[in-house]
Amino acid sequence: MKTVKIGIVGFGTVGAGAAATLLANREVIAKRTGVNLELVRVADLDITTDRGVSVPAEKLTTSADEAIREADVVVELVGGTTFARTLILKALNAGKPVVTANKALLAKYGEELFAAAEANGVDLYYEASVGGGIPVIKALREGLVANRIRRIYGILNGTCNYILTRMEREGADFAEVLADAQKLGYAEQEPSLDIDGFDTAHKASILASLAYGRWFGMDPVAVEGIRDISLADLRYADELGYRIKLLAIIKEISGQVEIGVHPTLIPKNALLANISDVFNGVMVEGDMVGQTLFYGRGAGRNATASAVVADLTDVAMNIASGCPRRVTFRKEEQFAGLTPSGEVQSRFYIRLQVQDSPGVMAAVTKVLADQKISISSLIQHETAGGKEVPLVILTHLACESRLTAAIAGLKALRAVSDQVKILRIEDL
């Protein structure tokens, strides 16, 4: 039986989980694969703090270079985009395959890292970078290889999904639920990366790159977070038959690719709409297979460690069978480029505060009509007095540049306050 030596750099939550999995399930993996995964080094600047896993003292080191030198496969779990980048390049240039969970690094430097892997004839695997324990990377890379990918929709941040679920379910406001999420450990004390959408955007960029065969980076990804989602929006969405989710939206239309992250209304009867709490879900639509859905825990020690060790097993079997780079990042040239932001088309939810007076509705609908935006649904509830009332409009498919012009026109109306809320709608 072939023995493959594993060196882990980064002994935090995921690193400890990966080490625990390798130590606990080594024999099970060997029986299933015919490869013995031997943990030879765990490197971290802090090797004294108890992580809840008993790694033999002789396997612990503070030297990342030592882990690279002694391992056949290097696992990068330090995070960040500076030291981690240097570490991975050093390992690849030393002819060592790498497994990583580093979504921010791949989104920013994926092209460089995969070029280094190709130049050195070694593997770079990254299942744990998107969706934790959900095997969506492997599905896109291998299981759906016969498909042209039309669309990907993803709920990819458990913190945001937890917050929106509780707001809808309990009628609690955003700040209250965020504070609870921080107490429970679902949200960081500095939660911007999650709630402002950038964590999801990193994952969206990686998925788009896999689906369409080029590294897009972060610049083309339109990003909105959930800070401004109100209970009123959730209630109106519910009344109209929708739920609001922070959604990664990836589409290819006529050779142009759209990548974005937005709070989005999706129909309540869609499977993605019913993914709640801290769980993640990804819907992938291929031209042959149609829609497929991947669901599970998108983060956490055990779920992410499961994905890391799955990648290690793949790489180890490649080594054992003498076929490194059996599955590579496939480059495709058929896509003309990215959809210009103004040309992105969507349906939209528009919430206005308007004066409760004659002629206002006609003025609002005229502004939309002038921009060739058609209304599909409208709500204006009777109020118990007051000079202003909320008006909620759902549109048919509209161009983003026309919507922007329409919003400017609406804000210019004396009868409309400048409190205008815009959300996307995706009819999955």
C-alpha positions as CSV (number, residue, x, y, z in Angstrom):
1,M,0.0,0.0,0.0
2,K,1.3,3.4,-1.0
3,T,2.0,5.8,1.9
4,V,1.6,9.5,1.1
5,K,2.9,12.0,3.7
6,I,0.7,14.9,4.7
7,G,1.9,18.3,6.1
8,I,-0.6,20.7,7.4
9,V,0.3,24.4,7.8
10,G,-2.2,26.2,10.0
11,F,-3.6,24.7,13.2
12,G,-6.7,26.7,13.7
13,T,-10.3,25.4,13.6
14,V,-10.1,23.8,10.2
15,G,-6.5,22.6,10.6
16,A,-7.3,20.9,13.8
17,G,-10.4,19.3,12.2
18,A,-8.3,18.0,9.3
19,A,-5.7,16.6,11.6
20,A,-8.3,14.9,13.7
21,T,-10.0,13.4,10.7
22,L,-6.7,12.0,9.3
23,L,-5.8,10.5,12.7
24,A,-9.2,9.1,13.4
25,N,-10.2,7.8,10.0
26,R,-6.8,6.9,8.5
27,E,-7.6,3.1,8.4
28,V,-11.1,3.7,6.9
29,I,-9.6,5.9,4.1
30,A,-6.9,3.3,3.5
31,K,-9.4,0.5,3.1
32,R,-11.5,2.5,0.7
33,T,-8.7,3.9,-1.4
34,G,-5.7,1.7,-1.1
35,V,-3.6,4.7,0.0
36,N,-2.2,5.3,3.4
37,L,-2.5,9.0,4.4
38,E,0.2,9.6,7.0
39,L,0.2,12.9,8.9
40,V,3.8,13.8,9.3
41,R,3.8,17.5,10.3
42,V,1.4,20.1,11.6
43,A,2.9,23.6,11.5
44,D,1.7,26.7,13.3
45,L,3.3,29.6,15.2
46,D,1.3,28.4,18.3
47,I,1.7,24.7,18.9
48,T,0.9,24.7,22.6
49,T,-2.8,25.8,22.8
50,D,-5.2,22.8,23.2
51,R,-7.2,22.4,20.0
52,G,-9.1,19.4,21.2
53,V,-7.1,16.9,19.1
54,S,-4.1,14.8,20.2
55,V,-1.4,15.3,17.6
56,P,1.8,13.6,18.8
57,A,4.3,16.2,19.9
58,E,7.0,15.1,17.5
59,K,4.7,15.9,14.6
60,L,4.2,19.6,15.7
61,T,6.5,22.3,14.4
62,T,6.6,26.1,14.1
63,S,8.3,25.8,10.8
64,A,6.2,25.9,7.6
65,D,9.3,25.1,5.6
66,E,9.8,21.9,7.6
67,A,6.2,20.8,6.8
68,I,6.8,21.5,3.1
69,R,10.1,19.7,3.1
70,E,8.9,16.5,4.8
71,A,5.5,16.2,3.2
72,D,4.4,14.7,-0.1
73,V,1.3,16.9,0.0
74,V,1.0,20.3,1.7
75,V,-2.3,21.6,3.2
76,E,-2.5,25.3,3.5
77,L,-5.0,26.4,6.1
78,V,-3.5,29.6,7.4
79,G,-5.9,31.9,5.5
80,G,-5.2,35.4,4.2
81,T,-3.6,36.4,0.9
82,T,0.0,37.2,1.8
83,F,1.8,34.5,3.7
84,A,-0.6,31.8,2.3
85,R,0.3,32.9,-1.3
86,T,4.0,32.7,-0.6
87,L,3.6,29.3,1.1
88,I,1.6,27.8,-1.7
89,L,3.9,29.0,-4.4
90,K,6.9,27.7,-2.4
91,A,5.3,24.3,-2.1
92,L,4.2,24.2,-5.8
93,N,7.7,25.3,-7.0
94,A,9.2,22.5,-4.8
95,G,7.1,20.0,-6.8
96,K,4.6,19.4,-3.9
97,P,0.9,19.3,-4.6
98,V,-1.2,21.6,-2.5
99,V,-4.7,21.4,-0.9
100,T,-6.2,24.7,0.3
101,A,-9.5,26.1,1.7
102,N,-8.5,29.7,1.0
103,K,-11.3,31.3,-1.0
104,A,-10.0,34.9,-0.8
105,L,-6.6,33.8,-2.1
106,L,-8.0,31.8,-5.0
107,A,-10.4,34.5,-6.0
108,K,-7.6,37.1,-6.1
109,Y,-4.6,35.0,-7.2
110,G,-6.1,31.8,-8.7
111,E,-4.6,32.4,-12.2
112,E,-1.1,32.8,-10.8
113,L,-1.4,29.8,-8.5
114,F,-2.8,27.4,-11.2
115,A,-0.1,28.6,-13.6
116,A,2.5,27.6,-11.0
117,A,0.9,24.2,-10.5
118,E,0.9,23.6,-14.2
119,A,4.5,24.7,-14.7
120,N,5.6,22.3,-11.9
121,G,3.3,19.4,-13.0
122,V,1.5,19.1,-9.6
123,D,-2.0,19.3,-8.3
124,L,-3.8,22.2,-6.6
125,Y,-7.1,21.2,-5.0
126,Y,-9.6,23.5,-3.3
127,E,-12.9,21.8,-2.5
128,A,-13.2,23.3,1.0
129,S,-12.9,26.9,-0.4
130,V,-16.6,26.9,-1.4
131,G,-19.5,25.5,0.5
132,G,-17.6,23.7,3.3
133,G,-18.5,20.1,3.2
134,I,-20.7,20.4,0.1
135,P,-18.8,18.8,-2.9
136,V,-19.8,21.4,-5.4
137,I,-16.2,22.0,-6.7
138,K,-15.8,18.3,-7.6
139,A,-19.3,18.3,-9.2
140,L,-18.5,21.3,-11.4
141,R,-15.0,20.1,-12.2
142,E,-15.9,16.4,-12.9
143,G,-19.5,15.4,-12.5
144,L,-20.9,18.1,-14.8
145,V,-18.0,18.2,-17.2
146,A,-20.3,17.1,-20.1
147,N,-22.5,20.2,-19.6
148,R,-22.4,23.8,-20.6
149,I,-23.3,25.6,-17.4
150,R,-26.1,28.1,-17.9
151,R,-26.7,29.3,-14.3
152,I,-25.4,28.9,-10.8
153,Y,-27.3,30.3,-7.8
154,G,-25.7,29.9,-4.4
155,I,-26.6,30.6,-0.7
156,L,-23.0,30.5,0.4
157,N,-22.7,32.3,3.7
158,G,-24.2,30.7,6.8
159,T,-24.0,33.9,8.8
160,C,-26.2,35.8,6.4
161,N,-28.6,32.9,5.9
162,Y,-29.0,32.5,9.7
163,I,-29.7,36.2,10.1
164,L,-32.3,36.4,7.3
165,T,-34.0,33.1,8.5
166,R,-34.4,34.4,12.0
167,M,-35.6,37.9,10.9
168,E,-38.3,36.3,8.8
169,R,-39.3,33.6,11.3
170,E,-39.3,35.7,14.4
171,G,-39.9,39.3,13.2
172,A,-36.6,40.3,14.9
173,D,-34.6,43.2,13.5
174,F,-31.2,42.9,11.9
175,A,-29.1,44.3,14.7
176,E,-30.7,42.0,17.3
177,V,-30.2,38.9,15.3
178,L,-26.6,39.8,14.4
179,A,-25.8,40.3,18.1
180,D,-27.2,36.8,18.8
181,A,-25.2,35.3,15.9
182,Q,-22.1,36.8,17.4
183,K,-22.8,35.3,20.8
184,L,-23.4,31.9,19.3
185,G,-20.2,32.0,17.2
186,Y,-22.1,32.1,13.9
187,A,-20.8,35.7,13.1
188,E,-17.4,37.2,13.7
189,Q,-17.2,40.2,16.1
190,E,-16.2,42.2,13.1
191,P,-18.8,40.8,10.7
192,S,-18.3,42.9,7.6
193,L,-16.8,40.2,5.4
194,D,-19.9,38.1,5.8
195,I,-22.8,40.6,6.0
196,D,-21.5,42.9,3.3
197,G,-21.3,40.0,0.9
198,F,-17.6,39.7,0.2
199,D,-17.2,36.2,1.6
200,T,-19.9,35.1,-0.8
201,A,-18.3,37.1,-3.6
202,H,-15.0,35.2,-3.2
203,K,-16.9,32.0,-3.6
204,A,-18.9,33.3,-6.5
205,S,-15.7,34.2,-8.4
206,I,-14.3,30.7,-7.9
207,L,-17.5,29.0,-9.1
208,A,-17.7,31.3,-12.1
209,S,-14.1,30.5,-13.0
210,L,-14.7,26.8,-12.8
211,A,-17.9,27.0,-14.8
212,Y,-16.5,29.2,-17.6
213,G,-12.8,28.4,-17.8
214,R,-11.1,31.6,-16.9
215,W,-10.1,33.4,-13.7
216,F,-12.3,36.5,-13.3
217,G,-10.8,37.8,-10.1
218,M,-12.9,40.1,-7.9
219,D,-13.2,43.3,-9.9
220,P,-16.1,42.1,-12.1
221,V,-18.2,40.8,-9.1
222,A,-21.0,43.2,-8.2
223,V,-21.5,42.9,-4.4
224,E,-24.3,43.9,-2.1
225,G,-24.8,42.8,1.5
226,I,-27.7,42.5,3.9
227,R,-27.2,45.4,6.3
228,D,-30.2,47.3,4.8
229,I,-32.7,44.4,4.7
230,S,-35.7,45.5,6.8
231,L,-38.5,43.5,8.3
232,A,-40.8,45.4,5.9
233,D,-38.9,44.0,3.0
234,L,-39.2,40.5,4.4
235,R,-42.9,40.9,5.0
236,Y,-43.7,42.3,1.6
237,A,-41.6,39.5,0.0
238,D,-43.6,36.9,1.9
239,E,-46.9,38.5,0.9
240,L,-45.8,38.4,-2.8
241,G,-44.8,34.7,-2.5
242,Y,-41.0,35.2,-2.1
243,R,-38.2,34.9,0.4
244,I,-35.1,37.1,0.6
245,K,-31.7,35.3,0.5
246,L,-28.2,36.6,0.0
247,L,-27.6,35.0,-3.4
248,A,-24.5,34.4,-5.5
249,I,-25.8,34.8,-9.1
250,I,-23.7,33.5,-12.0
251,K,-25.0,33.3,-15.5
252,E,-23.8,32.9,-19.1
253,I,-25.9,34.5,-21.8
254,S,-24.7,34.7,-25.4
255,G,-21.1,34.2,-24.4
256,Q,-21.1,36.9,-21.8
257,V,-20.8,36.1,-18.1
258,E,-22.6,37.9,-15.2
259,I,-21.3,37.5,-11.6
260,G,-22.9,39.1,-8.7
261,V,-23.9,38.8,-5.0
262,H,-27.2,40.4,-4.0
263,P,-30.0,40.1,-1.5
264,T,-32.6,38.5,-3.8
265,L,-36.2,37.6,-3.8
266,I,-36.7,34.0,-4.8
267,P,-40.0,32.1,-5.0
268,K,-41.0,30.4,-1.7
269,N,-41.6,27.1,-3.6
270,A,-38.0,27.0,-4.9
271,L,-35.8,24.5,-3.1
272,L,-33.1,27.2,-2.5
273,A,-35.7,29.3,-0.7
274,N,-36.2,26.6,1.9
275,I,-32.5,26.4,2.9
276,S,-32.5,27.9,6.3
277,D,-30.3,28.8,9.3
278,V,-26.6,28.3,8.8
279,F,-26.9,25.8,5.9
280,N,-25.7,26.5,2.4
281,G,-27.1,25.5,-0.9
282,V,-26.0,25.7,-4.6
283,M,-28.1,25.2,-7.6
284,V,-26.3,24.4,-10.9
285,E,-28.1,24.3,-14.2
286,G,-26.4,22.5,-17.1
287,D,-27.7,22.3,-20.6
288,M,-27.8,18.4,-20.5
289,V,-28.6,17.6,-16.8
290,G,-30.9,20.5,-16.1
291,Q,-31.0,21.7,-12.5
292,T,-29.0,20.0,-9.7
293,L,-28.9,21.1,-6.1
294,F,-26.2,20.7,-3.5
295,Y,-27.0,21.2,0.2
296,G,-25.2,21.0,3.5
297,R,-23.1,22.7,6.1
298,G,-21.1,25.4,4.5
299,A,-18.6,26.0,7.3
300,G,-17.4,24.6,10.6
301,R,-14.6,22.5,11.7
302,N,-15.8,19.0,10.7
303,A,-17.7,19.9,7.5
304,T,-14.7,21.8,6.1
305,A,-12.2,19.2,7.3
306,S,-14.2,16.6,5.4
307,A,-13.7,18.5,2.2
308,V,-10.0,19.0,2.9
309,V,-9.4,15.3,3.5
310,A,-11.5,14.4,0.4
311,D,-9.1,16.5,-1.7
312,L,-6.1,14.9,0.1
313,T,-7.5,11.5,-0.9
314,D,-7.8,12.5,-4.5
315,V,-4.3,13.9,-4.7
316,A,-2.8,10.9,-2.9
317,M,-4.5,8.5,-5.3
318,N,-3.1,10.6,-8.2
319,I,0.4,10.1,-6.7
320,A,-0.1,6.4,-6.0
321,S,-1.2,5.8,-9.6
322,G,1.4,8.0,-11.2
323,C,-1.0,10.4,-12.8
324,P,-0.6,13.9,-11.3
325,R,-2.8,16.6,-12.8
326,R,-5.4,14.0,-13.8
327,V,-8.0,16.7,-13.3
328,T,-6.8,20.2,-14.1
329,F,-8.3,23.7,-14.3
330,R,-9.8,23.7,-17.8
331,K,-9.3,26.9,-19.8
332,E,-12.0,27.9,-22.3
333,E,-11.9,30.6,-24.8
334,Q,-15.5,30.7,-26.2
335,F,-16.7,33.4,-23.9
336,A,-16.6,37.0,-25.2
337,G,-16.3,38.5,-21.8
338,L,-18.3,39.9,-18.9
339,T,-21.7,41.4,-19.2
340,P,-21.3,45.2,-18.8
341,S,-23.0,46.2,-15.5
342,G,-25.5,48.5,-17.2
343,E,-26.6,45.7,-19.5
344,V,-27.4,43.2,-16.8
345,Q,-31.0,42.2,-16.9
346,S,-33.2,41.2,-13.9
347,R,-36.6,41.6,-12.4
348,F,-36.7,44.1,-9.6
349,Y,-38.5,44.8,-6.3
350,I,-38.9,48.5,-5.7
351,R,-40.2,49.9,-2.4
352,L,-41.1,53.6,-2.3
353,Q,-42.5,56.0,0.2
354,V,-45.0,58.2,-1.6
355,Q,-47.5,60.9,-0.7
356,D,-51.0,59.6,-0.3
357,S,-52.6,62.0,-2.8
358,P,-54.3,61.8,-6.2
359,G,-52.1,61.4,-9.3
360,V,-49.1,59.9,-7.5
361,M,-49.6,56.4,-8.9
362,A,-49.9,57.7,-12.5
363,A,-46.7,59.7,-12.1
364,V,-44.8,56.7,-10.7
365,T,-46.0,54.4,-13.5
366,K,-45.2,57.0,-16.1
367,V,-41.5,57.2,-15.0
368,L,-41.2,53.5,-15.2
369,A,-43.0,53.4,-18.6
370,D,-40.7,56.0,-20.0
371,Q,-37.8,53.7,-19.3
372,K,-39.7,50.8,-20.8
373,I,-40.0,49.0,-17.4
374,S,-43.1,47.0,-17.1
375,I,-44.9,46.3,-13.8
376,S,-45.8,42.7,-12.9
377,S,-47.2,43.3,-9.5
378,L,-48.0,46.2,-7.1
379,I,-48.9,46.6,-3.4
380,Q,-50.2,49.7,-1.7
381,H,-51.9,49.0,1.7
382,E,-54.4,51.4,3.2
383,T,-52.9,53.2,6.2
384,A,-54.5,54.7,9.3
385,G,-53.7,58.3,8.4
386,G,-50.4,59.8,7.6
387,K,-49.1,61.7,4.7
388,E,-46.9,59.0,3.2
389,V,-47.6,55.4,2.4
390,P,-45.3,52.5,1.2
391,L,-45.7,51.5,-2.4
392,V,-44.1,48.2,-3.5
393,I,-43.6,47.4,-7.2
394,L,-42.3,44.2,-8.8
395,T,-41.1,44.6,-12.4
396,H,-40.8,42.3,-15.4
397,L,-37.3,41.8,-16.8
398,A,-35.5,45.1,-17.1
399,C,-32.1,46.4,-18.0
400,E,-30.1,47.7,-15.0
401,S,-29.2,51.0,-16.7
402,R,-32.9,51.7,-17.4
403,L,-33.7,50.9,-13.8
404,T,-31.0,53.3,-12.6
405,A,-32.5,56.0,-14.8
406,A,-36.0,55.2,-13.5
407,I,-34.9,55.5,-9.9
408,A,-33.4,58.9,-10.5
409,G,-36.7,59.9,-12.1
410,L,-38.7,58.6,-9.2
411,K,-36.6,60.4,-6.7
412,A,-37.1,63.6,-8.6
413,L,-40.9,63.4,-8.1
414,R,-42.1,65.7,-5.3
415,A,-44.5,63.0,-4.2
416,V,-41.7,60.4,-3.7
417,S,-39.3,60.4,-0.8
418,D,-35.6,59.5,-1.4
419,Q,-36.1,56.3,0.6
420,V,-36.1,53.9,-2.3
421,K,-35.2,50.2,-1.8
422,I,-34.2,48.1,-4.8
423,L,-33.8,44.3,-4.6
424,R,-33.3,41.8,-7.4
425,I,-35.7,39.0,-8.2
426,E,-34.7,35.6,-9.6
427,D,-37.4,33.2,-10.7
428,L,-35.6,29.9,-10.1
